[in-house]
Amino acid sequence: MGNLTHFFFRQAGILLLIVSAAGCKVVVPDVVNLPQLAAESALAAAGYSMSVNEYGSLTATGTAEAPVIFTGAEAVPGYWDGLRFYNSNSESNMLSYVKVEFGGGYFDANLYVTGSAANPTQIHATHCAFENSAQWGVLLKGVVEVNEDMGAVNSFSGNAAGDIEGL
């Protein structure tokens, strides 16, 4: 499985999940569920991303008091590439009470969603915070399906290029 040090999730000091792959991108090739992680973080190394492809899905559910956090190992906009969904047409792609910050490196956004006519992508995001991206908070390209109220039910701050592009 490659070097297992780039993305990890901890809860109460116990290692719950490691997602990694060889090279510089973390790919979620299968279904990953992160329900009710108590204010825990996924830390990304410089130049890394977490990508959900056509064979995978990601459900991350936190609470208002304890969101799931995807962040860079350093608090620098663009430190990591961001969270990317591409060609993943799964109804299980859901983010709720999630914070994504300090991304926007290679993919130009904290949350980058892209799909094609042959492989559309869908994701539902509510009560999320997209903050301090080197570019966009959320960038939508190609054939994507998102919740219509994405701009209203999520918060945005400190994103250099703006909140949402492509909605």
PALORO-534373 format. One line per field, with one value per residue (C-alpha): residue number from 1; residue in three letters; z, x, y. Coordinates in Angstrom, 1 decimal, padded with zeros to 4 digits. Last residue first. Example, Ala and Ser with C-alpha at 12.3 -4.5 7.8 and 13.67 -1.06 7.14 Angstrom:
<pts>
num: c(2, 1) .
residu: c(SER, ALA) .
Z: c(007.1, 007.8) .
X: c(013.7, 012.3) .
Y: c(-001.1, -004.5) .
</pts>
This chain:
<pts>
num: c(167, 166, 165, 164, 163, 162, 161, 160, 159, 158, 157, 156, 155, 154, 153, 152, 151, 150, 149, 148, 147, 146, 145, 144, 143, 142, 141, 140, 139, 138, 137, 136, 135, 134, 133, 132, 131, 130, 129, 128, 127, 126, 125, 124, 123, 122, 121, 120, 119, 118, 117, 116, 115, 114, 113, 112, 111, 110, 109, 108, 107, 106, 105, 104, 103, 102, 101, 100, 99, 98, 97, 96, 95, 94, 93, 92, 91, 90, 89, 88, 87, 86, 85, 84, 83, 82, 81, 80, 79, 78, 77, 76, 75, 74, 73, 72, 71, 70, 69, 68, 67, 66, 65, 64, 63, 62, 61, 60, 59, 58, 57, 56, 55, 54, 53, 52, 51, 50, 49, 48, 47, 46, 45, 44, 43, 42, 41, 40, 39, 38, 37, 36, 35, 34, 33, 32, 31, 30, 29, 28, 27, 26, 25, 24, 23, 22, 21, 20, 19, 18, 17, 16, 15, 14, 13, 12, 11, 10, 9, 8, 7, 6, 5, 4, 3, 2, 1) .
residu: c(LEU, GLY, GLU, ILE, ASP, GLY, ALA, ALA, ASN, GLY, SER, PHE, SER, ASN, VAL, ALA, GLY, MET, ASP, GLU, ASN, VAL, GLU, VAL, VAL, GLY, LYS, LEU, LEU, VAL, GLY, TRP, GLN, ALA, SER, ASN, GLU, PHE, ALA, CYS, HIS, THR, ALA, HIS, ILE, GLN, THR, PRO, ASN, ALA, ALA, SER, GLY, THR, VAL, TYR, LEU, ASN, ALA, ASP, PHE, TYR, GLY, GLY, GLY, PHE, GLU, VAL, LYS, VAL, TYR, SER, LEU, MET, ASN, SER, GLU, SER, ASN, SER, ASN, TYR, PHE, ARG, LEU, GLY, ASP, TRP, TYR, GLY, PRO, VAL, ALA, GLU, ALA, GLY, THR, PHE, ILE, VAL, PRO, ALA, GLU, ALA, THR, GLY, THR, ALA, THR, LEU, SER, GLY, TYR, GLU, ASN, VAL, SER, MET, SER, TYR, GLY, ALA, ALA, ALA, LEU, ALA, SER, GLU, ALA, ALA, LEU, GLN, PRO, LEU, ASN, VAL, VAL, ASP, PRO, VAL, VAL, VAL, LYS, CYS, GLY, ALA, ALA, SER, VAL, ILE, LEU, LEU, LEU, ILE, GLY, ALA, GLN, ARG, PHE, PHE, PHE, HIS, THR, LEU, ASN, GLY, MET) .
Z: c(-009.4, -011.4, -009.0, -005.3, -002.6, -004.1, -005.7, -002.5, -000.1, 003.3, 004.3, 003.2, 005.0, 003.9, 003.7, 001.2, -001.4, -001.6, -001.8, -005.1, -003.7, -006.1, -009.5, -011.7, -015.4, -016.1, -013.4, -009.9, -007.7, -004.0, -001.6, -004.6, -004.8, -002.2, 000.1, 003.5, 004.4, 003.2, 006.1, 005.9, 007.2, 004.1, 001.2, -001.2, -003.9, -007.5, -010.3, -013.9, -015.7, -019.4, -019.5, -017.6, -014.0, -011.7, -008.1, -006.4, -002.7, -001.1, -004.5, -007.2, -007.9, -007.6, -004.4, -003.2, 000.3, 003.6, 004.9, 004.6, 007.5, 007.6, 009.4, 006.7, 003.6, 001.4, -001.5, -000.7, -003.7, -005.8, -009.2, -008.7, -011.9, -009.9, -006.3, -005.0, -001.4, -001.4, -003.0, 000.2, 001.5, -000.8, 002.0, 004.9, 008.3, 008.1, 008.2, 005.8, 006.6, 006.3, 009.5, 010.6, 012.7, 016.5, 018.0, 014.9, 014.3, 012.0, 009.0, 006.3, 003.5, 000.8, -002.3, -004.5, -007.9, -010.0, -008.0, -004.6, -004.3, -001.1, -002.1, -001.4, -002.3, 001.3, 003.7, 004.6, 008.1, 008.5, 011.7, 014.7, 016.4, 017.6, 014.5, 014.1, 010.9, 008.6, 005.9, 003.1, 000.1, -002.3, -004.3, -002.2, -003.7, -001.8, -004.3, -004.2, -005.2, -003.6, -001.9, 001.4, 003.6, 007.2, 009.5, 013.1, 015.0, 018.7, 020.5, 021.4, 017.7, 015.1, 011.3, 009.0, 005.7, 004.6, 006.7, 005.2, 002.5, -000.1, 000.0) .
X: c(-022.3, -019.0, -016.8, -017.6, -016.1, -013.6, -010.1, -008.1, -010.3, -010.3, -013.8, -016.6, -019.6, -022.0, -025.8, -026.2, -023.6, -024.4, -028.2, -028.6, -027.0, -024.3, -024.4, -021.3, -020.7, -017.6, -015.9, -016.9, -014.4, -015.1, -013.3, -011.3, -007.6, -004.9, -007.6, -008.1, -011.5, -014.2, -016.6, -019.3, -022.8, -024.0, -022.2, -023.8, -021.6, -022.2, -019.7, -020.5, -018.6, -019.7, -020.9, -017.7, -016.9, -015.1, -015.3, -012.5, -012.9, -010.2, -009.6, -007.0, -006.4, -002.6, -002.6, -006.0, -005.8, -005.4, -008.8, -011.6, -014.0, -016.8, -020.1, -021.7, -019.9, -021.6, -020.5, -022.6, -024.9, -022.0, -021.3, -017.5, -015.9, -013.7, -014.0, -011.0, -010.1, -007.2, -003.8, -001.9, 000.0, -002.2, -003.0, -000.6, -001.5, 000.9, 000.1, -002.6, -006.3, -009.3, -011.3, -014.3, -016.5, -016.9, -019.3, -021.4, -021.2, -019.1, -020.0, -017.6, -019.0, -016.5, -017.0, -014.9, -014.7, -015.1, -012.4, -012.2, -009.0, -007.2, -004.5, -000.8, 001.6, 002.7, 001.6, -002.0, -003.5, -006.9, -008.4, -010.4, -013.2, -014.9, -015.2, -019.0, -019.0, -015.9, -017.0, -014.7, -015.9, -013.2, -010.3, -009.7, -006.6, -003.9, -001.6, 002.1, 003.5, 002.5, -000.8, -002.4, -005.4, -004.8, -007.7, -008.6, -005.4, -006.4, -005.4, -009.0, -009.9, -007.2, -007.4, -004.4, -003.3, 000.3, 002.2, 001.4, 004.1, 003.0, 000.0) .
Y: c(026.6, 026.7, 028.6, 028.8, 031.0, 033.3, 033.5, 033.8, 031.8, 033.5, 032.5, 030.3, 028.8, 026.1, 026.0, 028.9, 028.2, 024.5, 025.2, 023.4, 020.2, 019.1, 017.2, 017.5, 017.3, 019.4, 021.5, 022.6, 024.5, 025.0, 027.3, 028.7, 029.6, 029.5, 028.1, 029.7, 028.2, 025.9, 025.3, 022.6, 022.6, 020.7, 019.1, 016.6, 015.2, 013.9, 013.2, 012.4, 009.7, 009.4, 013.0, 014.0, 014.8, 017.2, 018.3, 020.2, 021.0, 023.1, 024.6, 025.2, 021.4, 021.7, 023.8, 024.9, 023.5, 025.3, 024.3, 021.8, 021.7, 019.1, 019.2, 017.1, 015.8, 013.3, 011.1, 008.1, 008.8, 007.6, 009.1, 009.4, 010.6, 012.9, 014.0, 016.0, 017.2, 019.6, 020.1, 020.7, 023.8, 026.0, 028.4, 027.9, 026.4, 023.5, 019.8, 020.8, 020.3, 018.0, 018.4, 016.3, 018.6, 018.3, 020.8, 021.2, 017.5, 015.3, 013.2, 012.3, 010.0, 009.3, 007.2, 005.0, 003.3, 006.4, 008.3, 010.0, 011.9, 013.1, 015.5, 015.8, 018.7, 019.4, 016.7, 016.3, 016.0, 014.4, 015.9, 015.0, 016.9, 013.7, 011.5, 010.9, 008.9, 008.7, 006.3, 005.2, 003.2, 002.1, 003.4, 006.5, 007.9, 009.8, 011.6, 012.1, 008.7, 005.4, 005.3, 006.4, 006.2, 005.4, 004.8, 004.7, 005.5, 005.8, 009.0, 009.9, 009.7, 009.8, 009.9, 009.6, 010.9, 011.0, 008.4, 005.0, 004.9, 002.4, 000.0) .
</pts>
